[in-house]
Amino acid sequence: MELTKALQLLGVPLDVSDGELRSAWRAYARAYHPDLNADPQAASLFTAGRAAYEALQRRPRPVRRGGPVNFGRTGVISDDAGRASVYRMPDLSRQAWAA
C-alpha cells in the first residue's frame, strides 16, 4: 500500500510517532472491526486499515543524530542500514608509554 493512502486512511501525519500510530490503528480497528460493525463493507475496510498500519510500521524513518558519537573510549557507529555497533578505540596512551 502507498504511504500517502495509508496516512489518509488512518488519518495521521507523515511524522507520526509509533505510539500515535498505534493509537490511530486501534481507534480505526474499533470502528471497522467486523465483529463490532454490522456494515457489510466493514471486513474489507478493516483489512485495508490493517494493511495501512503494517505499511506505516515498515516506513523508512529518519536517522536521529545526537551530539558527538564518541563516549570516552567507546564509540557507537551505525552502518548505512541504521544498525548500530560498538567500536572500542585503541588505548594509544598505553602504547606510547610501552615503547
Helices and strands as residue ranges (DSSP letters): H 3-10, H 18-32, H 42-57, E 70-71, E 74-78, E 84-88, H 92-98
